[in-house]
Amino acid sequence: MRTIRGAYRGSMWGVLALLFLAGAAGLFVFRDTAPLRDSPLADILATALGASAVGLALYQTGITVRAERSDTARHLTDFKNQVDRRLMAAPRGYFPGSDNVIPVGFKDSADPGTTVSDPLGDYFTSARCEDRLVVLGGPGSGKTVAATQLMAHLMDVWKDGDPVPVRIPLSTWNTELTLVDWLSGYLKESGLVRSKAVARRLLEDRHVLPILDGLDEMDPPGVPPSKTRALKALRRLNREYDGRTGRAPLVVVCRRDRYNALKSKERLEHATVVTLQRLSSDQQLAFLGRSCRDETGQWLPEWRRLAEALTWTGTPRGLARVLDTPWRMALLTTAYTERDEDDYRPLRQPDALLAMPLDAVPDHLLGLYTHAAASTYNRQPGAGRRRDPAKVEEWLTTLAGHLRDDHRPDGSDDGAPRARDEVVSDTDLVLHRLWRMERDSGMRYTELALLILPFVLSITLAEWLGVTPWESLPYAQLLAVVGLLFVLQAVLPVALESTGRQPVPRHLDWRLLGQPKLIGLNVMYVIGWVLFLTDRGLSPSLFALVLVGNVLSFVTSQAVWSTGDHPQATLTDPRDPLRAELRYAFFWAAVTSLWVGSLIAQWTESVLGFAYGAVLTVLPAFTVAARAWRRYVLFKYAAGRRLPAGLGGFLDWCVEAGIMRVEGFAYQFRHRELQEWLAARARPAPGHSG
């Protein structure tokens, strides 16, 4: 309120300055006319008014600047509070829970002979590190956990003037958009700021520290570095994100092998590069000790031999070399702490790994992980519905196979996304895009029939009820023939083509109506309809209903907003886009029927026109409006028993069990190695080689 009052006061002083300036200009122009001719008072008064105008303008500028500074400070405070809330809910461990983190060491590329054991946050804020940091690591080395911990540390030591750290997944960046455009859209859609304008101001003033995670996940495996989106991303980071006094601070997280392949063509300039190191023996044993020791601190019998094998000095060897990442240790503890449901004894003996070929250990652990995680979660009190671990693995294998087979962007022959395309990584399971799994099963023709059926049913129902306003139209049969030809020649081909494109869920965002230009437009629209209906001779009640029907439909059409594959202030769950579109479709069907009913009521001068509109419009309008939801329902029907009936609930259950995770609107496997292991066991989709 203080900011608003300051801006209002500034505008008032500005108007007064303009009036004084206009008065001074008027005295100067008319000083040679009566009664001002030969009067020194005119020049004195014009000078005084001009000086006063300048003084008022300077005063107004000061008020405006102070108001803008206060406004920026308020936006920055709100932004930090939103980031704090988001950080509190972020997972900080390698599977559910935040107390199972291994403090991983790292090496600076400028001093590769020394391992830094300090927390990454302390290192980033020290003089040893530049404002730009690249965090590298091998598969499963804990890069995302390190990024989250870095963000948490920077938030703990944050003070006024520091940029606010935000971890942002890079996988959904369409590199045809500029970096600032994408970042401002992400911050707004994630609910961290109120508008893109606020986000852009915070970015321009360097109040945001982007922690860009997943440079290696922007492209599927096997794409040459020169054709990757990751290479375009690095080039944009180097050329577009400059500060007023140098390079703007940021952090990039990537797999070591991918970044090494890219840096021959482009690397992040003026950046410190650190590489997360493999686990030492002490780190491995400390991690195991949390769940594999008894109350006295002694190793449990089944873990004693494995702990002895992991105790080594110098260069790691044998099994210790295989289990030298946090992800592998998480696989180990999950697979071998599974207990029998009856007597609570361990189901497996971990010392069996000692007799196993080393190259078979990773596949062995991955083969046990899904079953063990599902069984362990089934026994927890808040797990809800119990699920068969074998079915869980079967369904996840199907989804992993889909991610393997389907990572082609829509609407582009050369595979390059367009500026308005949604971009989804090959690690992202987005519910309203899963229809592509069944795109070759004839689903597009089923969808076309589903689009036609509501119109046929509505017309049939109208005939049966005798609600047929078209009978009073002149040349009704001729109009029906022309309409049918138009449908066959124009509508059906367009509808069939649209069944092959990606539908983007839509929702209603009433905040859009607060824009001044829309307020003025809606006021003019209401006035126009009032003037138009005044001479129609309608009864007061019918006049009000027709006016409400037209105005409500017009206003609602301005609140329709497309939901991309990014978080949004009111949509924070992977299932929210489809839920929001379903609510939108119901509301839109009601509003459309009211609008059509108001037109028929105005034409027939009868309230029954609204009944006609409801019968003829509700079902077709709902079917047409629910584009992504309709496609998802057809996909579930085509998939049949290959996937669970409640797919969204199942994936949420997998997130709680530690098998999946959530990133924005997407579900992801807990680790890419698990996704690829499952995908290797899935049957290839039609048209793809195995």
VMD Tcl script that draws the C-alpha trace (Angstrom):
set ca {
  {0.00 0.00 0.00}
  {2.86 2.37 0.80}
  {4.28 1.78 -2.67}
  {0.92 2.38 -4.31}
  {0.40 5.61 -2.33}
  {3.91 6.75 -3.30}
  {3.26 6.14 -6.98}
  {-0.12 7.91 -6.73}
  {1.46 10.93 -5.02}
  {4.18 11.02 -7.65}
  {1.63 11.03 -10.46}
  {-0.34 13.86 -8.79}
  {2.76 16.03 -8.45}
  {3.59 15.24 -12.07}
  {0.15 16.44 -13.22}
  {0.56 19.61 -11.18}
  {4.00 20.21 -12.77}
  {2.44 19.85 -16.22}
  {-0.27 22.40 -15.32}
  {2.34 24.88 -14.10}
  {4.38 24.34 -17.25}
  {1.27 24.83 -19.40}
  {0.55 28.06 -17.52}
  {4.09 29.32 -18.07}
  {3.88 28.45 -21.77}
  {0.53 30.24 -22.08}
  {1.86 33.43 -20.49}
  {4.89 33.31 -22.78}
  {2.79 32.84 -25.94}
  {0.18 35.51 -25.12}
  {2.50 38.08 -23.52}
  {2.07 40.43 -26.52}
  {-1.72 40.39 -26.38}
  {-4.00 42.50 -24.22}
  {-4.08 42.79 -21.29}
  {-0.55 41.32 -20.89}
  {1.14 43.62 -23.43}
  {3.97 45.72 -21.94}
  {3.38 44.20 -18.49}
  {6.49 42.90 -16.67}
  {4.22 40.84 -14.46}
  {3.65 38.34 -17.28}
  {7.35 37.54 -17.65}
  {7.85 37.34 -13.89}
  {4.84 35.05 -13.47}
  {5.86 32.85 -16.43}
  {9.36 32.49 -15.00}
  {7.98 31.63 -11.58}
  {5.59 29.06 -13.02}
  {8.35 27.54 -15.14}
  {10.71 27.29 -12.19}
  {7.94 25.82 -10.06}
  {7.21 23.25 -12.81}
  {10.86 22.21 -12.87}
  {10.94 21.93 -9.07}
  {7.72 19.93 -9.00}
  {9.03 17.63 -11.75}
  {12.21 16.96 -9.77}
  {10.17 16.33 -6.62}
  {7.85 13.98 -8.54}
  {10.86 12.13 -9.93}
  {12.24 11.63 -6.44}
  {8.94 10.29 -5.16}
  {8.65 7.92 -8.12}
  {12.21 6.65 -7.71}
  {11.68 6.04 -4.00}
  {8.41 4.27 -4.75}
  {10.09 2.09 -7.38}
  {12.91 1.26 -4.98}
  {10.38 0.32 -2.32}
  {8.46 -1.70 -4.90}
  {11.61 -3.57 -5.95}
  {12.49 -4.28 -2.31}
  {9.00 -5.62 -1.68}
  {9.12 -7.84 -4.77}
  {12.55 -9.12 -3.72}
  {11.27 -9.94 -0.23}
  {8.23 -11.75 -1.63}
  {10.46 -13.62 -4.07}
  {12.82 -14.77 -1.32}
  {9.91 -15.91 0.86}
  {8.48 -17.98 -2.00}
  {11.88 -19.57 -2.66}
  {12.19 -20.37 1.06}
  {8.85 -22.18 1.01}
  {9.83 -24.12 -2.10}
  {13.16 -25.08 -0.58}
  {11.53 -26.43 2.57}
  {9.65 -28.99 0.46}
  {12.61 -29.94 -1.76}
  {14.12 -33.40 -1.19}
  {17.71 -33.19 0.01}
  {18.56 -36.87 0.18}
  {19.18 -39.70 -2.23}
  {15.81 -41.24 -1.45}
  {12.87 -40.10 0.75}
  {14.16 -38.40 3.88}
  {16.78 -35.72 4.37}
  {19.16 -37.42 6.80}
  {20.78 -39.87 4.40}
  {23.18 -37.51 2.61}
  {26.87 -38.25 2.12}
  {29.13 -35.17 2.25}
  {30.83 -35.61 -1.14}
  {34.19 -33.97 -1.73}
  {35.12 -32.17 -4.95}
  {38.15 -30.94 -6.86}
  {38.72 -27.59 -8.50}
  {39.89 -27.95 -12.10}
  {42.53 -25.29 -11.36}
  {43.96 -27.50 -8.58}
  {43.12 -31.11 -9.51}
  {45.56 -32.56 -7.01}
  {43.62 -31.39 -3.94}
  {40.23 -32.63 -2.81}
  {38.15 -29.92 -1.12}
  {36.16 -31.24 1.81}
  {34.46 -27.93 2.64}
  {30.74 -27.65 1.87}
  {30.12 -26.50 -1.68}
  {28.25 -23.44 -0.38}
  {31.26 -22.26 1.63}
  {33.51 -22.75 -1.38}
  {31.16 -20.82 -3.71}
  {31.05 -17.80 -1.39}
  {34.82 -17.79 -0.80}
  {37.45 -15.87 -2.75}
  {38.62 -19.14 -4.34}
  {35.54 -19.30 -6.59}
  {34.33 -16.94 -9.29}
  {30.71 -15.83 -9.53}
  {30.09 -18.55 -12.09}
  {30.36 -22.18 -11.07}
  {30.11 -25.42 -13.05}
  {29.43 -28.52 -10.95}
  {30.39 -31.75 -12.71}
  {30.13 -35.37 -11.64}
  {29.70 -38.88 -12.86}
  {26.39 -40.76 -12.96}
  {24.96 -41.05 -9.46}
  {27.55 -38.77 -7.88}
  {24.90 -36.61 -6.20}
  {24.87 -33.56 -8.49}
  {21.23 -32.60 -7.89}
  {21.57 -33.12 -4.14}
  {24.71 -30.95 -4.21}
  {22.79 -28.24 -6.09}
  {19.97 -28.34 -3.52}
  {22.43 -28.19 -0.64}
  {24.22 -25.26 -2.29}
  {20.91 -23.46 -2.59}
  {20.06 -24.18 1.06}
  {23.45 -22.87 2.22}
  {23.14 -19.66 0.22}
  {19.65 -19.08 1.62}
  {20.95 -19.59 5.17}
  {23.68 -16.95 4.77}
  {21.62 -14.61 2.57}
  {21.69 -10.91 3.40}
  {20.31 -7.79 1.77}
  {21.85 -7.20 -1.62}
  {22.68 -10.85 -2.29}
  {21.00 -12.65 -5.21}
  {18.39 -15.24 -4.27}
  {19.40 -18.76 -5.43}
  {16.82 -20.75 -7.38}
  {17.36 -24.28 -8.68}
  {15.87 -24.46 -12.18}
  {15.77 -27.60 -14.37}
  {17.26 -26.93 -17.78}
  {15.46 -29.78 -19.53}
  {12.40 -27.67 -20.49}
  {14.30 -24.69 -21.89}
  {13.42 -24.20 -25.53}
  {16.66 -22.59 -26.64}
  {14.84 -20.74 -29.42}
  {13.75 -18.41 -26.59}
  {16.22 -16.00 -25.04}
  {17.54 -16.90 -21.62}
  {15.87 -13.95 -19.85}
  {12.53 -14.66 -21.54}
  {12.66 -18.28 -20.45}
  {13.81 -17.50 -16.91}
  {11.19 -14.78 -16.40}
  {8.48 -17.11 -17.70}
  {9.66 -19.91 -15.41}
  {9.76 -17.69 -12.32}
  {6.27 -16.39 -13.04}
  {4.74 -19.75 -13.90}
  {6.30 -21.36 -10.84}
  {4.54 -18.84 -8.61}
  {7.79 -17.31 -7.32}
  {6.92 -13.85 -8.66}
  {3.69 -12.09 -9.59}
  {4.41 -11.37 -13.23}
  {7.00 -11.70 -15.96}
  {7.70 -7.96 -15.65}
  {8.67 -8.41 -12.00}
  {10.82 -11.43 -12.88}
  {12.56 -9.53 -15.66}
  {13.29 -6.62 -13.31}
  {14.78 -8.96 -10.70}
  {16.89 -10.65 -13.37}
  {18.11 -7.36 -14.82}
  {19.04 -6.09 -11.35}
  {20.88 -9.40 -10.67}
  {18.71 -10.31 -7.71}
  {18.42 -13.91 -8.99}
  {21.14 -16.56 -8.86}
  {20.01 -19.31 -11.29}
  {21.24 -22.78 -10.35}
  {20.67 -24.47 -13.70}
  {20.47 -28.21 -13.14}
  {20.56 -30.89 -15.81}
  {22.52 -29.54 -18.76}
  {23.12 -33.19 -19.69}
  {19.35 -33.90 -19.68}
  {18.51 -31.42 -22.44}
  {19.21 -33.99 -25.16}
  {18.72 -37.74 -25.50}
  {21.83 -39.95 -25.47}
  {23.72 -40.28 -28.72}
  {23.05 -36.81 -30.14}
  {26.26 -35.25 -31.50}
  {27.41 -32.26 -29.42}
  {27.17 -29.89 -32.39}
  {23.42 -30.58 -32.73}
  {22.44 -30.44 -29.08}
  {20.27 -27.95 -27.28}
  {22.89 -28.04 -24.53}
  {25.40 -26.40 -26.86}
  {22.90 -23.66 -27.72}
  {22.24 -23.20 -24.02}
  {25.92 -22.65 -23.26}
  {26.20 -20.13 -26.08}
  {23.20 -18.20 -24.82}
  {24.57 -18.23 -21.27}
  {27.85 -16.75 -22.48}
  {26.34 -14.11 -24.75}
  {23.07 -13.10 -23.13}
  {23.49 -13.25 -19.37}
  {26.00 -10.48 -18.71}
  {25.92 -8.21 -15.69}
  {26.35 -4.45 -15.84}
  {29.83 -4.82 -14.33}
  {30.76 -8.23 -15.67}
  {29.37 -11.71 -16.01}
  {26.16 -12.31 -14.10}
  {26.48 -15.02 -11.40}
  {25.02 -18.44 -12.07}
  {25.61 -22.15 -11.44}
  {25.41 -24.93 -14.03}
  {25.18 -28.62 -13.10}
  {26.09 -31.29 -15.64}
  {27.50 -34.79 -16.03}
  {31.24 -34.75 -16.47}
  {31.38 -36.71 -19.73}
  {28.69 -34.57 -21.38}
  {30.34 -31.27 -20.42}
  {33.76 -32.51 -21.58}
  {32.23 -33.36 -24.96}
  {30.65 -29.90 -25.20}
  {33.58 -27.81 -24.04}
  {35.56 -28.47 -27.22}
  {32.98 -26.24 -28.91}
  {31.71 -24.08 -26.05}
  {32.30 -23.83 -22.34}
  {30.88 -21.53 -19.69}
  {33.19 -18.54 -19.71}
  {34.70 -17.00 -16.58}
  {33.54 -19.97 -14.49}
  {35.13 -22.11 -11.82}
  {34.75 -25.81 -12.60}
  {34.54 -28.35 -9.77}
  {34.11 -32.11 -10.06}
  {32.40 -34.21 -7.42}
  {34.65 -37.06 -6.30}
  {34.02 -40.74 -5.74}
  {33.24 -41.89 -2.23}
  {36.05 -42.85 0.06}
  {35.99 -45.88 2.32}
  {35.12 -43.77 5.36}
  {32.20 -42.17 3.53}
  {30.86 -45.53 2.38}
  {31.06 -47.04 5.85}
  {29.53 -43.96 7.49}
  {26.57 -44.12 5.12}
  {26.04 -47.85 5.76}
  {26.42 -47.40 9.50}
  {23.21 -45.41 9.78}
  {21.05 -48.41 8.96}
  {23.36 -51.42 9.29}
  {24.65 -51.14 12.87}
  {22.94 -52.18 16.10}
  {22.35 -50.06 19.20}
  {25.90 -50.64 20.44}
  {27.45 -49.45 17.19}
  {28.46 -52.95 16.03}
  {27.80 -54.11 12.49}
  {24.75 -56.33 12.07}
  {25.82 -59.91 11.33}
  {24.68 -59.89 7.72}
  {26.61 -56.66 7.00}
  {29.91 -57.47 8.75}
  {31.70 -59.18 5.84}
  {30.58 -56.52 3.35}
  {31.79 -53.73 5.66}
  {35.19 -55.45 5.89}
  {35.36 -55.66 2.11}
  {34.63 -51.95 1.78}
  {37.42 -51.03 4.18}
  {40.36 -50.07 2.00}
  {43.19 -47.60 1.87}
  {44.65 -45.85 -1.13}
  {43.13 -46.51 -4.55}
  {39.68 -48.11 -4.31}
  {39.42 -51.59 -5.70}
  {36.96 -54.43 -6.02}
  {33.46 -53.93 -4.71}
  {34.38 -50.56 -3.18}
  {35.02 -49.25 -6.69}
  {31.57 -50.37 -7.87}
  {29.79 -48.77 -4.89}
  {31.67 -45.47 -4.89}
  {28.73 -43.14 -5.65}
  {25.84 -42.07 -3.41}
  {23.33 -43.55 -5.86}
  {24.94 -46.99 -5.75}
  {25.03 -46.86 -1.94}
  {21.36 -45.94 -1.94}
  {20.65 -48.93 -4.22}
  {22.60 -51.19 -1.88}
  {20.87 -50.15 1.32}
  {17.40 -50.19 -0.25}
  {17.85 -53.64 -1.80}
  {19.39 -55.33 1.24}
  {17.45 -53.78 4.11}
  {14.17 -55.22 2.81}
  {12.57 -57.36 5.52}
  {10.20 -60.29 5.58}
  {6.65 -59.24 6.39}
  {6.09 -62.04 8.91}
  {9.24 -62.40 11.02}
  {10.98 -59.15 9.96}
  {14.18 -60.96 9.02}
  {16.34 -59.70 6.14}
  {15.26 -61.24 2.86}
  {18.76 -61.20 1.39}
  {22.34 -61.45 2.61}
  {24.52 -58.61 1.30}
  {27.66 -60.72 1.50}
  {26.36 -62.52 -1.59}
  {27.78 -59.58 -3.53}
  {31.30 -60.69 -2.60}
  {31.04 -63.82 -4.76}
  {29.51 -61.97 -7.70}
  {31.44 -60.69 -10.77}
  {31.97 -56.96 -10.28}
  {30.43 -56.00 -13.61}
  {27.23 -57.82 -12.64}
  {26.73 -55.93 -9.36}
  {25.07 -52.76 -10.82}
  {22.46 -54.73 -12.78}
  {21.88 -56.96 -9.80}
  {21.17 -53.99 -7.52}
  {18.97 -52.29 -10.11}
  {17.01 -55.50 -10.49}
  {16.28 -55.55 -6.76}
  {15.69 -51.84 -6.23}
  {12.14 -51.34 -7.54}
  {10.77 -54.44 -5.82}
  {12.55 -53.64 -2.54}
  {11.48 -49.97 -2.51}
  {7.85 -50.91 -3.21}
  {7.81 -53.64 -0.55}
  {9.43 -51.41 2.06}
  {6.99 -48.59 1.39}
  {4.02 -50.97 1.56}
  {4.83 -51.62 5.23}
  {4.92 -47.95 6.22}
  {1.87 -46.68 8.13}
  {1.05 -43.81 5.76}
  {1.56 -45.74 2.53}
  {-2.16 -45.99 1.81}
  {-2.98 -48.53 -0.86}
  {-0.66 -51.55 -0.97}
  {0.66 -52.35 -4.43}
  {2.11 -55.55 -5.83}
  {5.86 -54.90 -6.35}
  {5.88 -57.10 -9.45}
  {3.08 -55.03 -11.05}
  {4.87 -51.82 -10.01}
  {7.98 -52.92 -11.87}
  {5.96 -54.06 -14.88}
  {4.15 -50.71 -15.21}
  {7.33 -48.71 -14.72}
  {9.06 -50.80 -17.38}
  {6.31 -49.84 -19.83}
  {6.74 -46.15 -19.02}
  {10.52 -46.35 -19.28}
  {10.15 -47.96 -22.70}
  {7.97 -45.05 -23.77}
  {10.64 -42.56 -22.71}
  {13.20 -44.54 -24.69}
  {11.11 -44.62 -27.84}
  {9.55 -41.17 -27.74}
  {11.67 -38.05 -27.48}
  {10.87 -36.46 -30.80}
  {9.62 -32.83 -30.67}
  {6.27 -32.09 -32.26}
  {5.75 -30.29 -35.50}
  {9.29 -30.28 -36.86}
  {10.83 -32.52 -39.46}
  {14.42 -31.74 -38.56}
  {13.90 -32.32 -34.84}
  {14.55 -28.68 -33.86}
  {11.90 -27.13 -31.62}
  {10.13 -23.98 -32.72}
  {9.96 -20.89 -30.55}
  {6.47 -21.76 -29.23}
  {6.97 -25.52 -28.87}
  {6.81 -27.23 -25.54}
  {10.10 -28.93 -24.78}
  {10.12 -32.07 -22.66}
  {13.22 -34.03 -21.81}
  {13.45 -37.75 -22.45}
  {13.49 -38.17 -18.66}
  {10.11 -36.44 -18.16}
  {6.81 -38.30 -17.86}
  {4.13 -35.65 -18.43}
  {0.60 -37.01 -18.15}
  {-0.95 -34.97 -20.95}
  {1.80 -36.09 -23.35}
  {1.59 -39.82 -22.67}
  {-0.98 -40.22 -25.47}
  {2.00 -40.49 -27.82}
  {2.59 -43.97 -26.39}
  {-0.56 -45.12 -28.24}
  {-0.43 -42.76 -31.22}
  {-0.01 -45.65 -33.68}
  {-2.96 -47.65 -32.35}
  {-5.66 -45.83 -34.34}
  {-6.44 -43.48 -31.47}
  {-6.69 -40.43 -33.77}
  {-9.69 -41.90 -35.58}
  {-11.32 -42.78 -32.27}
  {-10.78 -39.18 -31.16}
  {-12.31 -37.88 -34.38}
  {-15.38 -40.02 -33.79}
  {-15.52 -38.75 -30.20}
  {-15.52 -35.19 -31.52}
  {-18.41 -35.85 -33.91}
  {-20.53 -37.92 -31.52}
  {-21.54 -35.06 -29.13}
  {-22.92 -32.99 -32.00}
  {-24.97 -35.93 -33.28}
  {-26.26 -36.69 -29.78}
  {-27.17 -33.06 -29.15}
  {-29.11 -32.73 -32.39}
  {-30.84 -36.08 -31.79}
  {-31.78 -35.04 -28.26}
  {-33.11 -31.71 -29.51}
  {-35.28 -33.48 -32.08}
  {-36.57 -35.92 -29.47}
  {-37.45 -33.13 -27.04}
  {-38.91 -30.95 -29.77}
  {-36.35 -28.24 -29.11}
  {-35.62 -27.35 -32.74}
  {-35.28 -23.61 -33.24}
  {-33.86 -24.09 -36.75}
  {-37.27 -25.12 -38.08}
  {-38.33 -21.48 -38.15}
  {-35.31 -20.48 -40.21}
  {-35.92 -19.70 -43.90}
  {-34.25 -22.16 -46.29}
  {-33.50 -24.52 -43.37}
  {-32.84 -27.53 -45.66}
  {-30.51 -25.51 -47.88}
  {-28.57 -24.28 -44.86}
  {-28.29 -27.86 -43.55}
  {-26.84 -29.08 -46.87}
  {-24.37 -26.18 -47.06}
  {-23.37 -26.77 -43.43}
  {-22.81 -30.49 -44.05}
  {-20.63 -29.79 -47.09}
  {-18.64 -27.26 -45.04}
  {-18.08 -29.84 -42.31}
  {-16.93 -32.49 -44.80}
  {-14.66 -30.19 -46.79}
  {-13.18 -27.93 -44.12}
  {-13.87 -29.00 -40.55}
  {-13.14 -32.74 -40.71}
  {-9.69 -32.43 -42.38}
  {-8.62 -29.81 -39.84}
  {-9.94 -31.92 -36.96}
  {-8.14 -35.01 -38.25}
  {-4.89 -33.07 -38.56}
  {-5.24 -31.72 -35.03}
  {-5.41 -35.27 -33.63}
  {-1.71 -35.66 -34.49}
  {-0.60 -32.50 -32.68}
  {0.17 -32.07 -29.01}
  {-2.77 -30.53 -27.11}
  {-1.73 -28.12 -24.38}
  {-4.01 -28.12 -21.31}
  {-5.86 -24.89 -20.63}
  {-7.18 -23.37 -17.45}
  {-8.94 -20.24 -16.29}
  {-6.81 -17.52 -14.75}
  {-9.10 -14.71 -13.60}
  {-6.14 -12.54 -12.67}
  {-5.71 -11.75 -16.36}
  {-8.87 -9.66 -16.26}
  {-7.19 -7.14 -13.98}
  {-5.21 -5.63 -16.85}
  {-6.32 -2.01 -17.51}
  {-6.74 -2.57 -21.25}
  {-9.09 -5.51 -20.65}
  {-11.09 -3.57 -18.07}
  {-11.65 -0.79 -20.60}
  {-12.53 -3.28 -23.34}
  {-15.07 -5.06 -21.16}
  {-16.70 -1.80 -20.09}
  {-17.08 -0.77 -23.74}
  {-18.47 -4.22 -24.58}
  {-21.12 -3.97 -21.86}
  {-22.11 -0.46 -22.94}
  {-22.38 -1.60 -26.56}
  {-24.66 -4.52 -25.70}
  {-26.84 -2.35 -23.47}
  {-27.32 0.14 -26.30}
  {-28.01 -2.68 -28.78}
  {-30.59 -4.46 -26.60}
  {-32.37 -1.30 -25.50}
  {-34.38 -1.05 -28.75}
  {-35.15 -4.79 -29.00}
  {-38.32 -4.61 -26.92}
  {-37.28 -7.40 -24.54}
  {-38.77 -7.85 -21.10}
  {-36.56 -6.73 -18.20}
  {-35.79 -10.30 -17.11}
  {-34.98 -11.47 -20.64}
  {-32.95 -8.30 -21.19}
  {-30.84 -9.09 -18.11}
  {-30.35 -12.77 -19.04}
  {-29.29 -11.99 -22.62}
  {-26.89 -9.31 -21.39}
  {-25.37 -11.63 -18.76}
  {-25.01 -14.48 -21.28}
  {-23.12 -12.35 -23.80}
  {-20.95 -10.50 -21.31}
  {-20.03 -13.60 -19.26}
  {-18.92 -15.56 -22.32}
  {-16.88 -12.61 -23.59}
  {-15.16 -12.08 -20.25}
  {-14.47 -15.80 -19.76}
  {-12.79 -16.06 -23.15}
  {-10.18 -13.54 -21.96}
  {-9.34 -15.61 -18.86}
  {-8.43 -18.76 -20.81}
  {-4.74 -19.53 -20.44}
  {-2.62 -22.34 -21.85}
  {-0.63 -24.41 -19.38}
  {2.84 -25.30 -20.56}
  {5.08 -27.96 -19.07}
  {6.17 -25.59 -16.32}
  {4.89 -25.00 -12.82}
  {2.35 -22.25 -12.35}
  {1.13 -20.39 -9.26}
  {-2.09 -22.38 -8.89}
  {-0.81 -25.53 -10.62}
  {1.96 -27.15 -8.63}
  {1.30 -30.88 -9.06}
  {1.86 -33.06 -12.16}
  {-1.86 -33.91 -12.16}
  {-3.01 -30.30 -11.82}
  {-2.96 -29.38 -15.56}
  {-5.49 -32.08 -16.44}
  {-7.60 -31.33 -13.36}
  {-7.59 -27.62 -14.15}
  {-8.59 -28.28 -17.77}
  {-11.47 -30.48 -16.62}
  {-12.75 -27.64 -14.41}
  {-12.26 -25.23 -17.28}
  {-14.17 -27.51 -19.68}
  {-17.18 -27.75 -17.34}
  {-17.27 -23.99 -16.84}
  {-16.71 -23.28 -20.52}
  {-19.55 -25.64 -21.50}
  {-21.91 -23.79 -19.14}
  {-20.82 -20.37 -20.36}
  {-21.02 -21.38 -24.03}
  {-24.52 -22.79 -23.60}
  {-25.51 -19.57 -21.88}
  {-24.09 -17.53 -24.75}
  {-25.78 -19.60 -27.47}
  {-28.99 -19.58 -25.41}
  {-28.86 -15.79 -25.15}
  {-28.54 -15.48 -28.93}
  {-31.50 -17.83 -29.50}
  {-33.50 -16.09 -26.77}
  {-32.84 -12.72 -28.36}
  {-33.85 -14.07 -31.75}
  {-37.01 -15.89 -30.55}
  {-37.77 -13.35 -27.78}
  {-38.34 -16.26 -25.41}
  {-36.60 -17.56 -22.29}
  {-36.80 -21.05 -23.85}
  {-33.85 -20.01 -25.96}
  {-31.61 -20.81 -23.00}
  {-33.00 -24.35 -22.89}
  {-32.22 -24.68 -26.58}
  {-28.69 -23.49 -25.95}
  {-28.16 -25.98 -23.12}
  {-29.43 -28.96 -25.13}
  {-27.49 -28.08 -28.25}
  {-24.23 -26.82 -26.78}
  {-23.24 -28.29 -23.40}
  {-21.96 -31.67 -24.58}
  {-20.17 -30.46 -27.75}
  {-18.61 -27.49 -25.95}
  {-17.31 -29.69 -23.14}
  {-15.82 -32.23 -25.56}
  {-14.11 -29.58 -27.67}
  {-12.80 -27.62 -24.66}
  {-11.29 -30.63 -22.85}
  {-8.65 -31.28 -25.51}
  {-5.77 -32.62 -23.42}
  {-8.08 -34.34 -20.92}
  {-9.98 -36.00 -23.79}
  {-6.73 -37.23 -25.31}
  {-5.57 -38.56 -21.92}
  {-8.82 -40.51 -21.43}
  {-8.48 -42.08 -24.88}
  {-4.86 -42.96 -24.14}
  {-5.87 -44.70 -20.91}
  {-8.53 -46.65 -22.83}
  {-6.05 -47.67 -25.54}
  {-3.35 -48.63 -23.01}
  {-5.75 -50.93 -21.18}
  {-4.08 -53.14 -18.60}
  {-0.58 -52.21 -19.65}
  {-0.84 -49.36 -17.13}
  {-2.78 -48.96 -13.85}
  {-6.25 -47.45 -13.92}
  {-5.27 -44.56 -11.64}
  {-2.00 -43.66 -13.35}
  {-1.53 -40.33 -11.60}
  {-2.15 -41.84 -8.19}
  {0.23 -44.70 -8.98}
  {3.02 -42.30 -9.95}
  {2.44 -40.26 -6.79}
  {2.75 -43.51 -4.83}
  {6.06 -44.23 -6.59}
  {7.31 -40.77 -5.63}
  {6.56 -41.47 -1.98}
  {8.24 -44.87 -2.29}
  {11.44 -43.28 -3.61}
  {11.26 -44.80 -7.09}
  {10.18 -41.62 -8.86}
  {10.53 -37.90 -8.22}
  {8.65 -34.78 -9.32}
  {10.21 -31.98 -11.34}
  {7.65 -29.29 -12.18}
  {4.79 -30.94 -14.08}
  {6.85 -34.05 -14.85}
  {7.46 -37.32 -13.10}
  {11.01 -38.60 -13.39}
  {12.71 -41.83 -12.39}
  {14.84 -41.40 -9.29}
  {17.94 -41.83 -11.44}
  {18.56 -42.12 -15.16}
  {20.43 -45.40 -14.64}
  {17.23 -46.93 -13.24}
  {15.21 -45.57 -16.19}
  {17.64 -47.00 -18.73}
  {17.79 -50.36 -16.95}
  {14.00 -50.67 -17.06}
  {13.82 -49.39 -20.63}
  {16.27 -52.07 -21.77}
  {13.70 -54.67 -20.64}
  {10.72 -53.03 -22.34}
  {9.47 -54.13 -25.72}
  {10.17 -51.59 -28.48}
  {7.19 -49.60 -29.70}
  {5.90 -50.23 -33.25}
  {8.12 -48.47 -35.74}
  {11.19 -48.53 -33.46}
  {14.04 -50.98 -33.48}
  {14.93 -52.74 -30.27}
}
mol new
graphics top color blue
foreach p $ca { graphics top sphere $p radius 0.5 }
foreach p [lrange $ca 0 end-1] q [lrange $ca 1 end] { graphics top cylinder $p $q radius 0.2 }
display resetview
